[in-house]
Amino acid sequence: MAFIDASLPGVPVERLPDVLTNELPAAELNALRLDATLVPFANAFLVADALGDAADRILGAFGRHSSRLIAELDTAAWVWGARHSPPTRFEFCASLTERARLAPGALDAVREVAISGDEIVTIAGRRVTNPVRTAIDLARFRDDGSYSPDVVAELLALARTDAPAARAVMDERRHLTHAERARRRLGALAC
């Protein structure tokens, strides 16, 4: 937490959360940014001296988006720390039973998916696909130019599992799009 010093005797010092989205009016957020108290961070602002852990990253990714969404793909990989920089476009999904969408004009992406509760983790009140689901999805959906085996291997290491176990998880689900691509990519990993 950071402190704002009001510099007036008798005025209480206020605590700010490390990630700010809509806690302050836009004019105040921009003033704090100009003062170098805040830095732009994904879809939000981060207090300049904050470390930026998984909770900060997920709050930054969501910004003002609905908490009904679930961070997925490269966004989830960044939240988990398997990617070292945020994606240029944040990706979210929504369960088929909990339809949600982005605000009009949002630059991020959302899609509806079949997902079970054990494939979702809640961090700081926001949801993200677990590392194994994230690794499988990246292996399934990324084309050859944007697929990163290092990110997938890091996600599996975070989950304390390996590629054969991830393929077994895939085999439990039916009718997966691009399943053969994912099996081939997971089979090529040296983890």
ZAROVO-260395 format. One record per atom (N, C-alpha, C): x, y, z. Coordinates in steps of 0.02 Angstrom, whole numbers, plus 32768, in hexadecimal, padded with zeros to 4 digits. Example, Ala and Ser with C-alpha at 12.3 -4.5 7.8 and 13.67 -1.06 7.14 Angstrom:
! ZAROVO-260395
82947EE4818682677F1F818682947F5B818682827F90816282AC7FCB816582858002818A
//
This chain:
! ZAROVO-260395
80297FC58000800080008000802C803E8000801580717FDF803880B17FDE801080E3800580328117801B8012814B80418012818C801A7FDB81B180207FD881F480057FDE822380418011824D8040801C827C80777FF682BC80677FC582CC808E7F9D830780827FC2834780947FFA834280B88024837B80CA800183B180F27FCB83A2810F7FA783D1813A7FA183B3817F7FB083DA81B37FAA83C081F77F6283AB82067F5B837282247F18835B82387EF2833682017F0D833581C47EEC8312818D7F0782CA818C7EDA8299818F7EF2825481917F138240814F7F43821381547F6581F7811A7F3B81BD81007F2F81BD80BE7F05818880A07F31815280817F18811580837F3A80DD80647F1B80D180207F4580C57FEE7F2E80B27FAB7F3D80697FA07F1280477F7C7F2480037F687F5E80077F357F837FD07F2C7FBB7FD17EFD7FA47FD97EB57F687FC07EA47F4D7FC67E607F0D7FEE7E657F0980227E3C7ECE804D7E3B7EAA80487DF87E6980407DFA7E4280407DBC7E0F80787DBE7DDE80737DE97DAB80A77DEC7DA180C17E337DD380B97E5E7DCE80D07EA37DD1811C7EA77DEF813C7E757DF681847E737DDC819E7E307DC681DC7E2D7DB281F87DEC7DED81FA7DBC7DDF81FA7D7C7E1381F97D487E4482347D507E2B826F7D627E5782A97D6A7E8A829D7DA27E74827F7DD87EA382727E107ED5823B7DFD7EBD82087DD97EEC81D37DC47F2281F17D977F0E821C7D697F3F823B7D3C7F6E826A7D617F55828E7D937F8082BA7DBB7FB482907DE07F9F82587DFD7FCE822C7E208000820D7DEF7FEA82017DB2801881E87D7E804C821D7D6D8036825B7D65806482927D568096829E7D8E808082927DCC80AC82997E0680DA825D7E0F80D5822B7DE480FC81ED7DE780EB81C37E2480B081CE7E41809981A37E77807C81637E5A805C81697E1F803E81307DFC805F81297DB8806180EB7DA1807880DD7D5D804180B77D39803780C47CF88006809C7CD4801980527CD87FE780287CE57FF47FE27CEF7FBA7FBB7CD17FC57F9D7C977F927F777C757F547FA17C6D7F1B7F8C7C877EDC7FB27C827ECF7FDC7CC07F037FED7CE57EFB80107D247F39803B7D317F43804E7D707F7F80717D867F9C804C7DC17FDE804B7DC5800280297DFB8028805D7E22802580587E64804D80847E8E809680787E7D80BB80AD7E7280FE80A97E56812D807B7E7D812680777EBF8154804C7EE5813980067EF381017FF47ED580E57FB17EDF810E7F7E7EB781117F417ED081397F0D7EAF81177EED7E7480D57EEA7E7380B37ECC7E3B80B17E807E3E808C7E647E6E80857E1B7E7380487E057E4B80367DC57E517FFE7DA97E2B7FBD7DCF7E397FB27DE27E787F757E087E897F757E4B7E657FAE7E6D7E647FB27EAD7E417FA77EA47DF67FC67E707DDA7FC07E647D927F787E557D7E7F557E2D7DA67F107E1D7D927EE37E5A7D997EED7E817DCD7EC57EBE7DD47ED57EEF7D9B7F157EF37D887F277F1D7D507F0A7F067D0F7F087EC57D047EEB7EAA7CC67EA07EB87CC27E7E7EAF7CFA7E367EB97CF97E237F037CF47E4A7F2E7D147E377F757D137DEF7F7D7D297DC67F987CFF7D807FA47D0E7D527F6D7CF27D6F7F387CD67D477F027CBA7D217EDD7CF17CEB7EBD7CDC7CC17E977D0A7CE77E5E7D2C7CDA7E547D6B7CFA7E1D7D907CDB7DDA7D7C7CA87DDA7D517C8C7D9B7D387CB97D7D7D027CE67DA47CE77D147D8A7CB57D4B7D607CD67D6F7D3A7CAC7DA67D107CC37DE27D207C977E1A7D327CB57E567D3F7C8E7E6E7CFD7C717E827CFD7C317E987CBF7C117ED27CCC7BE17EEC7C987BC47F207C997B927F5C7CC27BA87F757CF07B7E7FB17D167B917FA67D437BCD7F697D5A7BD77F5A7D827C127F647D587C517F4A7D1B7C507F537CEE7C8A7F9C7CDD7C937FC07CD17C5C80087CC27C61802D7CFC7C82801A7D3A7C72803A7D747C9180277D787CDB7FE87D6C7CEB7FD37D6D7D317FFB7D3B7D5980057CFF7D3E802A7CCB7D6180757CD87D63808D7D087D3C80D47D177D3B80FC7CF07D0880DB7CC97CDD80FD7CA37CA981117CD07C6F80EE7D067C6681007D3B7C36811B7D757C5E814E7D957C46816D7DCA7C6C81527E0F7C5C812C7E147C26810D7E557C1680C47E487C05809A7E7A7C1080537E707C0180487E6A7BB680147E467BA380057E417B5B7FEC7E857B417FF17E8E7B007FD97ECD7AE37F8D7ED27AE57F6C7E997AE57F237E967AE97F117E627B1E7EEC7E777B517ED97E497B867EA17E1C7B6E7EA57DDC7B827E757DA97B6C7E507D8D7BA87E0F7D8C7BA27DE37D727BD77DB37D407BB87D977D177BE37D627CEA7BCE7D2A7CF07C017CF17CD67BED7CB77CD37C197C997C8E7C127C847C727C487C647C317C477C237C367C1F7C127C017BFD7BD37C007BD67B977C0E7C037B9E7BFD7C437B667C077C717B667C4C7C917B9D7C707C8C7BA37CB37CAA7BB67CE67C757B8E7CED7C447B9F7D197C0C7BB47D5E7C257BE97D767C087C017DB97C197C247DD47BDB7C267E157BD67C497E337B9D7C6C7E737BB47C967E8C7B897CBB7EC97B987C907F067B897CA27F3D7BA67C7F7F7B7B977C8A7F8D7B4E7C5A7FAF7B2F7C637FC47AE97CA37FED7AE17CC87FDF7AAC7D0580047A9F7D437FE87AC17D3C7FB57AEA7D767F977B0C7DA47F767AD97DE47F7D7AE37E157F627AB47E277F1A7AC47E127F007AFD7E237EBD7B117DF37E8B7AF07E007E4B7AF97DD87E167ADA7DB57DEC7B0E7D7A7DD47AFD7D567DA57B297D347D727AFC7D327D347B157D0F7CFE7AF17CEB7CD37B247CB77CB17B0E7C937C837B3A7CB07C3E7B327CB97C1B7B6B7CD97BDA7B6B7CB57BAB7B9B7CBF7B6A7B8F7CAB7B387BC07CE57B317BF07CD97B3D7C307D0E7B3B7C617CF17B227CA37D187AF97CC77CFF7AE07D077D207B067D407D037B037D797D1B7B277DB47D627B167DC87D777AD77DBC7DBB7AC47DD07DF07ADF7DA07DDB7AFF7D697E0B7B1E7D3A7E147B687D477DF47B817D7D7DF57BC87D8D7E127BD37DD27E3B7C077DD97E577C1B7E1A7E427C647E257E317C747E637E1F7CB97E737E5A7CDA7E977E6F7D137E7D7EA57D3B7E9B7E8B7D827EA17E8F7D9D7EDD7E7A7DE27EEA7E337DEF7ED17E087DBE7ED77DC27DC67EC47DB57DC17E7A7DE77DB27E527DDF7DA97E0A7DF37D627DF77DD87D4A7DC07DE37D047DAD7E147CFF7D737E3A7CC97D747E6C7CBB7D417E6D7C6F7D357E7B7C5B7CF77E817C147CEA7EBF7BFA7D0E7EBB7BBC7D287EF37BA07D4D7F2E7B957D1D7F6A7B8C7D367FA47B857D0A7F9F7B4D7CD77F827B147CEA7F7D7ADC7CBB7F4C7AED7C837F127B087C937EE17B1C7C5F7F017B517C327F257B807C507F457BB57C297F787B977BF97FA17B687C107FD47B497BE67FB37B237BAC7F7F7AFD7BBB7F5C7AD77B887F3E7B067B547F1D7B3A7B6B7EFD7B697B3D7F307B8C7B107F6A7BA07B2D7F9D7BBF7B037FB77B8D7ACF7FC07B4F7AE37FD77B1C7AB37FA37B0F7A7D7F647B177A8E7F2E7B0B7A5E7F247B457A2E7F247B827A477F0C7BBB7A207F407BE87A017F7D7BE67A177FAF7C1479FC7FCB7BF879BA7FCE7C2479887FEC7C0E794980387C0A7952805A7BF0792180A17BE3792880C97C23793680B37C5C791D80D87C9A792780D27CB6796E809D7CA5799180947CC179D480967C8D7A0C80A07C4E79F980A47C197A2C80E97C1B7A4D80EA7C187A8F81297C197AB4812C7BDA7AE181547BA87ACD815A7B6C7AF681767B7B7B3C81A07BAF7B4181BC7BC17B8281867BD77BB381557BFD7B9B811E7C137BC680F57BD77BDC80E67BAA7BAE80BF7B6E7BBF80E57B437BF281267B3B7BE8814E7B137C1781507B357C5C81557B777C5E81557B9B7C9D81127B927CC280DB7B947C9D80997B8A7CBC80937B447CDA80AC7B127CB680A97ACE7CD080D67AC77D0D810F7AE97D0D813B7AE77D4881197B087D8380F67B3F7D7880D17B617DAE809C7B337DCC807E7B0A7DA0804A7ADB7DB780687A9B7DD480AA7A977DD280CD7A5C7DEA80B57A1C7DC780B17A237D85809B79EA7D5D80C779E87D1F80BA79B87CF380E279B27CB680B479AC7C7980D379AA7C3F80AD79A77C00808179687BFB8099792C7C0D806D78F27C0A802F78F97C36803779177C717FFC79217C9C7FCD79547C7D7FE779877C5D7FBC79B97C3B7F9679987C017FB9796C7BDD7F9679487BA67F60791B7BC37F6B78FD7BFD7F3778D47C1C7EFA78FF7C2F7F06793B7C477ECF79697C567EA879787C167ECB79837BDF7EAA79907B9F7E7F79547B8A7E9979187B957E7678DC7B7F7E3478D27BA57E2E78F07BE07DF078EB7C077DB879167BE97DCB79467BC07D9979727BA17D8D795C7B597D5079637B447D3E794B7B017D3679857AD17D4379787A927D3679A67A5B7D5C79E97A627D9C79E57A747DC47A227A7A7DDD7A387A357DD37A777A267DEE7A9379E97E3A7A9479ED7E5B7A8379B77EA47A8479B27EC67A5679E67EA57A2079F87EC179F37A2A7F0079D07A107F0179BE79D17F3D799C79B77F7979CA79B67F6F7A0A79A67FA57A3B79A97FC07A3F79F07F937A427A207FA97A477A667FCE7A087A7C7FB579CD7A6A7FD7798F7A7C801E798D7A60802579A27A21806779A37A00809579D47A24807C7A107A3480A57A427A5580B87A2D7A9C80887A117AC0809779FA7B0480C879C07B0380C379957AD080F1795D7AC9813879747ABA814079AE7A9C818179C87A8A81A479EB7AC4817F79F97AFA819E7A1B7B3381CE79ED7B5882037A0A7B70823379E47B98822A79F37BE181EE79E37BFC81E279EF7C4481C779B17C65
//
